Amino acid sequence: MALPLEGMHVLDLTRLLPGPYCTMLLADMGADVIKVEDTAGGDYLRLNPPVVSSGMSIHFHVLNRNKRSIALDLKRKEGRELLMELAGGWANVLVEQFRPGVMERLELDYDTVKEANPGIVYCSITGYGQDGPYRDIAGHDINYLGYAGVLGATGPAGGAPMLSGVQIADLGGGGMFGALSILMAYTHLLQTGQGQHVDVSMMDGSLSWLTINTGDVLIGGPGPARGSQLLWGATPCYNVYECADGYMAVGAIEAKFWVRMCELLGRPEYADEQFTFEKFDEMFAWLREAFKEKTRDEWMELFGCEDTCVSPILDLDEVPNNPQVAHRQMFTEVDDEKLGRMKTIGIPFKFSETPGEIRTSAPSLGEHTDEVLKMLGCSVDEIARLKADGIAC
């Protein structure tokens, strides 16, 4: 059965997290992704511990499945010419994650590639975008979230901003929005034959996630303080509570869930006080003490079959054994040609007719260099020379 993105040919010049996650999403749904790495060692993530096989990190392994790897020295003219052959004749998508200006210095910028391939969808993923006063400033997830206001909104009332356990800007603002933007531009390409430059800013993407948090600011008021909003921990009905062996998540926002939770906890008198601010301290104290009396499993015996929006907070090593996670195959086992039978993160898209699939292992550095160069018409002797000269490996 054909996969949805068969026919999409992607040159992936990215590394670490945002770009590789973006192109993994495309590859899982059938895009042919050629990962272009440097000859000096490739994607830095290859060596990020734990390393599980032949110098390959498990993190690299999961993020770069279903891709091919070619290693080229893009600082050398001949290396750039080979990339331009791929961009001009084979690719319909190019994804890069360098700081603005780098691709221009390499003479691989959008305008140059567009001359060779007017239909190219050229996606640039950066921290702050291709223009503006911050375009040349270095940054990481924490910096983009800080500027976007996400960090400022995260944390307890009266406390310091808190980091998320997930790289929101890298994965959401960069990787996911990158894939979504590419699909939009690719659809336009299929309809019109016209390519375009897609400018993805991780700060912009993160800021766009604050739509329901910026209401007061949009009408000229001050921004809400940390911990002051319903979904930020300001109310007893939407909070985290310690139990005997871990933590529980309470999301009883709607009255019917709150009422039922109060009944099950033996305190029906609070059922009508859900949003009575004067009772918040009293109800917080009650819930904090109440939840400490049982373990997570014991609480789920009480709440598991009830509509209360109460659930356990799982540690990462518990997630693969969760029955819903297992049923949805979000931790799945595959027969990997490099690592044997192994667990990996599953595909989040569930299509009824054309589901994605994990077809191949993450590539070794330059594993497909010969294959791709032969595709460009290079002879065996020419490939040997390119490798001897350090232009490819």
C-alpha positions as CSV (number, residue, x, y, z in Angstrom):
1,M,0.0,0.0,0.0
2,A,1.3,3.4,-0.9
3,L,2.2,5.8,1.8
4,P,0.8,9.4,1.7
5,L,4.1,11.2,1.0
6,E,5.6,8.8,-1.5
7,G,7.0,11.0,-4.2
8,M,8.2,13.7,-1.8
9,H,12.0,13.8,-2.1
10,V,13.6,15.6,0.9
11,L,17.2,16.9,1.3
12,D,17.8,17.1,5.0
13,L,20.7,19.3,6.0
14,T,19.6,19.5,9.7
15,R,21.0,18.0,12.9
16,L,20.3,17.6,16.6
17,L,16.6,17.9,17.4
18,P,14.2,20.3,15.5
19,G,15.0,19.5,11.9
20,P,15.5,15.8,12.3
21,Y,12.2,15.5,14.1
22,C,10.6,17.4,11.3
23,T,12.0,15.1,8.6
24,M,11.3,12.0,10.7
25,L,7.6,12.9,10.6
26,L,7.8,13.2,6.8
27,A,9.8,10.0,6.4
28,D,7.5,8.0,8.5
29,M,4.7,8.8,6.1
30,G,6.7,7.8,3.0
31,A,8.9,10.7,2.0
32,D,12.3,9.7,0.7
33,V,14.7,11.7,3.0
34,I,18.4,11.9,2.3
35,K,20.2,13.2,5.3
36,V,23.2,15.2,4.2
37,E,25.9,15.2,6.9
38,D,29.4,16.5,7.1
39,T,32.4,14.2,6.6
40,A,33.9,15.1,10.0
41,G,31.5,13.1,12.1
42,G,28.1,14.0,10.9
43,D,25.1,15.0,13.1
44,Y,26.3,15.8,16.7
45,L,23.5,13.7,18.1
46,R,25.2,10.5,16.8
47,L,27.4,10.6,19.9
48,N,24.8,11.7,22.5
49,P,24.7,9.1,25.2
50,P,23.5,6.4,25.5
51,V,25.4,5.1,22.5
52,V,24.0,1.7,21.6
53,S,25.7,0.5,18.4
54,S,28.7,1.5,16.2
55,G,28.9,5.0,17.6
56,M,25.2,5.6,17.2
57,S,23.1,7.2,19.9
58,I,19.7,5.8,20.7
59,H,18.4,9.3,20.4
60,F,19.9,9.7,16.9
61,H,18.5,6.2,16.1
62,V,14.9,7.1,16.9
63,L,15.0,10.5,15.2
64,N,16.6,9.4,12.0
65,R,14.8,6.2,11.1
66,N,13.5,5.8,7.5
67,K,16.2,8.1,6.1
68,R,19.3,7.7,4.0
69,S,22.7,9.3,4.8
70,I,25.2,10.8,2.5
71,A,28.3,12.6,3.8
72,L,29.6,15.6,1.9
73,D,32.1,18.3,2.7
74,L,30.0,21.4,1.8
75,K,32.9,23.7,2.5
76,R,34.5,22.3,-0.7
77,K,33.2,23.4,-4.1
78,E,32.8,19.9,-5.4
79,G,30.8,18.9,-2.4
80,R,28.5,21.8,-2.9
81,E,28.1,21.0,-6.6
82,L,27.0,17.5,-5.8
83,L,24.4,18.8,-3.4
84,M,23.2,21.2,-6.0
85,E,22.8,18.3,-8.5
86,L,20.5,16.7,-5.9
87,A,18.6,19.9,-5.1
88,G,18.3,20.8,-8.8
89,G,17.1,17.5,-10.2
90,W,16.0,15.1,-7.5
91,A,14.6,17.0,-4.6
92,N,11.3,18.8,-4.3
93,V,12.0,19.7,-0.6
94,L,15.1,21.0,1.1
95,V,15.3,21.5,4.9
96,E,18.1,23.4,6.6
97,Q,18.7,24.6,10.1
98,F,21.7,26.8,10.0
99,R,21.8,30.4,11.3
100,P,20.7,32.9,8.7
101,G,23.5,33.7,6.3
102,V,25.3,30.4,6.4
103,M,23.6,28.9,3.3
104,E,24.3,32.1,1.4
105,R,28.0,31.8,2.3
106,L,27.9,28.2,1.0
107,E,26.1,29.5,-2.1
108,L,23.2,27.1,-1.3
109,D,20.7,29.7,-0.3
110,Y,17.1,29.7,-1.6
111,D,17.6,32.1,-4.5
112,T,20.5,30.0,-5.8
113,V,18.7,26.7,-5.4
114,K,15.5,28.2,-6.9
115,E,17.4,29.0,-10.1
116,A,18.2,25.4,-10.6
117,N,14.8,24.2,-9.3
118,P,12.0,26.7,-9.4
119,G,9.6,24.2,-7.7
120,I,11.7,23.6,-4.6
121,V,10.1,23.9,-1.2
122,Y,13.0,25.3,0.8
123,C,12.4,25.2,4.5
124,S,14.7,27.1,6.9
125,I,14.2,26.4,10.6
126,T,15.9,28.9,13.0
127,G,15.5,30.2,16.5
128,Y,14.3,33.7,15.6
129,G,13.5,33.6,11.8
130,Q,15.3,35.0,8.7
131,D,14.8,38.6,9.6
132,G,14.4,40.9,12.6
133,P,16.9,42.2,15.2
134,Y,17.5,38.8,16.7
135,R,18.1,36.8,13.5
136,D,21.8,36.4,14.1
137,I,21.7,35.7,17.8
138,A,22.6,32.2,19.1
139,G,19.9,30.4,21.1
140,H,18.5,27.2,22.4
141,D,15.0,26.0,23.4
142,I,15.2,27.8,26.8
143,N,16.0,31.1,25.1
144,Y,13.2,30.9,22.5
145,L,10.7,30.0,25.2
146,G,12.0,32.8,27.4
147,Y,11.5,35.4,24.7
148,A,8.1,34.0,23.7
149,G,6.7,34.2,27.2
150,V,6.2,30.5,27.6
151,L,8.8,30.3,30.4
152,G,7.4,33.4,32.0
153,A,4.0,31.7,32.2
154,T,5.3,28.4,33.6
155,G,5.8,27.8,37.3
156,P,4.1,28.2,40.7
157,A,2.6,31.4,41.9
158,G,5.3,33.5,43.6
159,G,8.0,31.2,42.3
160,A,10.6,31.1,39.6
161,P,9.9,30.1,36.0
162,M,10.2,26.3,35.5
163,L,11.5,24.3,32.6
164,S,9.3,21.9,30.8
165,G,10.3,18.2,30.5
166,V,9.9,18.5,26.7
167,Q,11.7,20.9,24.4
168,I,8.7,22.8,23.4
169,A,10.3,25.3,21.0
170,D,12.6,22.7,19.3
171,L,9.9,20.1,18.8
172,G,6.7,22.1,18.6
173,G,7.8,25.5,17.3
174,G,10.5,24.1,15.0
175,G,10.0,20.4,14.1
176,M,6.2,20.1,14.1
177,F,5.6,23.6,12.5
178,G,8.4,22.9,10.1
179,A,6.7,19.6,8.9
180,L,3.3,21.3,8.8
181,S,4.6,24.3,6.8
182,I,6.4,22.0,4.3
183,L,3.1,20.1,3.8
184,M,1.3,23.3,3.1
185,A,3.9,24.5,0.6
186,Y,4.2,21.1,-1.0
187,T,0.4,21.1,-1.5
188,H,0.7,24.4,-3.2
189,L,3.6,23.0,-5.3
190,L,1.4,20.1,-6.5
191,Q,-1.4,22.4,-7.4
192,T,0.6,25.1,-9.1
193,G,4.2,23.9,-9.8
194,Q,5.4,26.8,-7.7
195,G,8.0,26.4,-5.0
196,Q,8.7,28.8,-2.2
197,H,10.9,29.6,0.8
198,V,9.4,28.6,4.2
199,D,10.7,30.6,7.1
200,V,10.1,28.7,10.4
201,S,11.0,30.5,13.7
202,M,11.0,28.4,16.8
203,M,10.2,31.5,18.9
204,D,7.3,32.4,16.6
205,G,5.9,28.8,16.8
206,S,6.1,28.8,20.6
207,L,4.4,32.2,20.9
208,S,1.6,31.0,18.7
209,W,0.8,28.3,21.3
210,L,-0.1,31.1,23.8
211,T,-3.4,32.0,22.1
212,I,-5.6,31.4,25.1
213,N,-3.0,32.8,27.5
214,T,-2.6,36.3,26.1
215,G,-6.2,37.6,26.3
216,D,-5.5,40.3,28.8
217,V,-2.4,41.4,26.9
218,L,-4.3,41.6,23.6
219,I,-6.8,44.1,25.0
220,G,-4.1,46.2,26.6
221,G,-3.9,44.8,30.1
222,P,-1.0,43.3,32.1
223,G,0.0,39.8,31.5
224,P,-1.3,37.2,34.0
225,A,1.2,36.2,36.8
226,R,2.5,32.7,37.1
227,G,0.1,30.4,38.8
228,S,-2.8,32.9,38.5
229,Q,-4.9,31.2,35.8
230,L,-7.2,28.2,35.8
231,L,-4.9,26.0,33.8
232,W,-1.8,27.3,35.6
233,G,-2.5,25.8,39.0
234,A,-4.5,28.6,40.5
235,T,-7.5,26.4,41.4
236,P,-7.9,23.2,43.5
237,C,-9.8,21.5,40.7
238,Y,-6.9,21.6,38.2
239,N,-3.7,20.8,40.0
240,V,-1.1,18.2,40.9
241,Y,-1.2,16.4,44.3
242,E,1.3,14.2,46.0
243,C,0.1,10.8,47.0
244,A,1.6,8.0,49.0
245,D,4.0,6.8,46.2
246,G,4.0,9.5,43.6
247,Y,1.7,12.2,42.2
248,M,-1.8,12.5,40.9
249,A,-3.2,14.9,38.2
250,V,-6.6,16.4,38.9
251,G,-8.3,18.0,35.9
252,A,-11.9,18.3,37.2
253,I,-12.6,21.6,35.4
254,E,-16.2,20.9,34.5
255,A,-18.7,21.0,37.4
256,K,-19.9,17.4,36.8
257,F,-16.3,16.0,37.2
258,W,-15.7,18.1,40.3
259,V,-19.0,17.1,41.9
260,R,-18.3,13.4,41.4
261,M,-14.8,13.7,42.7
262,C,-16.0,15.4,45.9
263,E,-18.6,12.7,46.4
264,L,-16.0,9.9,46.0
265,L,-13.7,11.6,48.4
266,G,-16.5,11.9,50.9
267,R,-16.7,15.7,50.9
268,P,-19.9,16.6,49.0
269,E,-20.1,19.9,50.8
270,Y,-17.4,21.2,48.5
271,A,-19.3,20.3,45.3
272,D,-20.8,23.8,45.0
273,E,-17.6,25.6,46.0
274,Q,-15.5,24.7,43.0
275,F,-14.7,28.3,42.1
276,T,-15.3,30.0,45.4
277,F,-12.1,31.8,45.8
278,E,-12.5,32.3,49.6
279,K,-12.5,28.5,50.0
280,F,-9.4,27.8,47.9
281,D,-6.9,27.6,50.8
282,E,-9.3,25.3,52.7
283,M,-9.9,23.0,49.6
284,F,-6.2,23.0,48.7
285,A,-5.3,21.9,52.2
286,W,-8.0,19.2,52.1
287,L,-6.9,17.7,48.8
288,R,-3.2,17.8,49.7
289,E,-3.9,15.8,52.8
290,A,-6.5,13.5,51.2
291,F,-4.3,12.4,48.3
292,K,-1.4,11.4,50.6
293,E,-3.5,8.7,52.2
294,K,-3.4,6.3,49.2
295,T,-1.0,5.1,46.5
296,R,-1.6,5.9,42.8
297,D,-3.0,2.4,42.2
298,E,-5.3,2.7,45.1
299,W,-6.6,6.0,43.9
300,M,-7.2,4.5,40.4
301,E,-9.2,1.7,42.0
302,L,-11.5,4.5,43.2
303,F,-11.3,6.9,40.2
304,G,-10.5,4.6,37.3
305,C,-14.0,3.9,36.1
306,E,-15.5,7.3,37.2
307,D,-15.8,10.5,35.2
308,T,-13.6,12.7,37.4
309,C,-10.6,13.5,35.2
310,V,-8.2,12.2,37.9
311,S,-5.2,10.2,36.7
312,P,-1.7,9.1,37.9
313,I,1.4,11.0,36.8
314,L,3.7,8.4,35.3
315,D,7.5,8.4,35.3
316,L,9.0,7.9,31.9
317,D,10.1,4.3,32.5
318,E,6.4,3.5,33.4
319,V,5.0,4.9,30.2
320,P,5.8,1.9,27.8
321,N,3.7,-0.4,30.0
322,N,0.7,1.8,30.1
323,P,-2.2,-0.1,28.5
324,Q,-3.4,2.9,26.4
325,V,0.2,3.6,25.2
326,A,0.6,-0.1,24.3
327,H,-2.8,-0.3,22.5
328,R,-2.0,2.7,20.4
329,Q,1.5,1.3,19.7
330,M,3.3,4.5,20.8
331,F,6.1,2.3,22.2
332,T,6.5,-0.4,19.6
333,E,9.0,-3.2,18.9
334,V,10.7,-3.4,15.5
335,D,13.2,-5.7,14.0
336,D,16.1,-3.3,13.3
337,E,18.8,-4.4,10.9
338,K,21.5,-2.8,13.1
339,L,20.2,-3.3,16.7
340,G,18.0,-6.4,16.3
341,R,14.7,-6.5,18.1
342,M,14.2,-3.2,19.9
343,K,11.7,-0.8,21.3
344,T,11.1,2.6,19.6
345,I,8.7,5.5,19.8
346,G,5.7,4.8,17.5
347,I,4.1,6.9,14.8
348,P,1.7,9.5,16.2
349,F,-0.5,9.7,13.1
350,K,-3.2,7.0,12.8
351,F,-4.5,6.9,9.2
352,S,-7.2,4.4,8.4
353,E,-6.1,3.7,4.8
354,T,-2.5,4.8,4.5
355,P,-0.8,4.4,7.9
356,G,2.9,5.3,8.2
357,E,5.5,2.7,8.9
358,I,9.0,2.2,10.3
359,R,10.8,0.8,7.3
360,T,14.5,1.2,7.9
361,S,16.9,1.8,10.7
362,A,18.7,5.1,11.1
363,P,21.6,5.2,8.7
364,S,25.3,5.0,9.6
365,L,27.3,8.1,8.6
366,G,27.5,8.0,4.8
367,E,25.8,4.6,4.6
368,H,24.1,5.6,1.3
369,T,26.8,7.8,-0.2
370,D,27.7,5.4,-2.9
371,E,24.0,4.7,-3.7
372,V,23.2,8.4,-4.0
373,L,26.3,9.3,-6.0
374,K,25.5,6.5,-8.4
375,M,22.0,8.0,-8.7
376,L,23.7,11.2,-9.9
377,G,25.6,9.3,-12.5
378,C,29.0,9.1,-10.7
379,S,31.2,6.1,-11.7
380,V,32.8,3.7,-9.2
381,D,36.2,5.3,-9.9
382,E,34.8,8.8,-9.5
383,I,33.2,7.9,-6.1
384,A,36.5,6.4,-5.0
385,R,38.2,9.7,-5.9
386,L,35.7,11.8,-4.1
387,K,36.2,9.7,-1.0
388,A,40.0,9.8,-1.3
389,D,39.9,13.5,-1.6
390,G,37.7,13.9,1.5
391,I,34.8,15.4,-0.4
392,A,32.5,12.5,0.4
393,C,32.7,9.6,2.8
